[in-house]
């Protein structure tokens, strides 16, 4: 983000200013929730949207963002930074590795007794061995298991044209 801002300062100062404001929001959010284990889905998606907006400044029209949330799940409590970690992986391991238009999509809805969040990118697809090598994904897996006492709340799928990660949060 800082490299993006640095590159924009001379050529696009308005975009640089926008990126700085969004980065400041992320810093404030991090400070506010760093001592909280759970936040509302609505609040977490606000963080994710801000992060992806910064990446959109970096990638321009190459990045398409799609976020959908059923209104009735907005106040559901989820572990802080879990969706942000997954969105960051979409950019780092998905969109940054392709030449054409990149898509990051998040869909949140209720299914039976679970909040379901699907995070998708149209990058090269996840390699199964990479899941256990990722510090971020290992932290997410461990946090979900510690908070809910259940394994297998996070599912990874190489769709053939990208990666879909599904989180199921018990309600």
Buried (B, 14 or more C-beta within 10 A) or exposed (E): BEEBBEEBEEEEEEBBEBBBEBBEBBEEBEEEBEEEEBBBBBBBBBBBBBBBBBBBBBBEEBBBBEBEBBEEBEEBBBBBBBBBBBBBBBBBBBBBEBEEEBBBBBBBBBEEEBBBBBBBBBBBBBEEEEBEEBEBBEEBBEBBBEBEEEEEBBEBBEEEEBBBBBBBBEE
